[in-house]
Amino acid sequence: MKIISPCVSVCVTDPLSGYCYGCARTEEEKIFWKDPDTNLDWKQQNLSILESRMSGFQLEAFKASYANKINSGISLIKQVKLTAEEKQ
């Protein structure tokens, strides 16, 4: 089983909290996600932690974009960006 990275292509870190605006991960968590030795239990637990850091429209946007990434291989946010670029 593989757990898809929570990156939803909004890679900007809040300077006060240290959390990414898109996925709510810290830089350290991003490094752990990329490490092939990081186990699935940690990733599943981290997904729950990430969602607990979010609320309101940020949480809803993350859930929709991450679900799209799981189903189609591309985050909803990235899909919208690519579609807009194609129309130009």
Rosetta blueprint (number, residue, H / E / L):
1 M L
2 K L
3 I L
4 I L
5 S L
6 P L
7 C L
8 V L
9 S L
10 V L
11 C L
12 V L
13 T E
14 D L
15 P L
16 L L
17 S L
18 G L
19 Y L
20 C E
21 Y L
22 G L
23 C L
24 A L
25 R L
26 T L
27 E H
28 E H
29 E H
30 K H
31 I H
32 F H
33 W H
34 K H
35 D L
36 P L
37 D L
38 T L
39 N L
40 L H
41 D H
42 W H
43 K H
44 Q H
45 Q H
46 N H
47 L H
48 S H
49 I H
50 L H
51 E H
52 S H
53 R H
54 M L
55 S L
56 G H
57 F H
58 Q H
59 L H
60 E H
61 A H
62 F H
63 K H
64 A H
65 S H
66 Y H
67 A H
68 N H
69 K H
70 I H
71 N H
72 S H
73 G L
74 I L
75 S L
76 L H
77 I H
78 K H
79 Q H
80 V H
81 K H
82 L H
83 T H
84 A H
85 E H
86 E H
87 K H
88 Q L
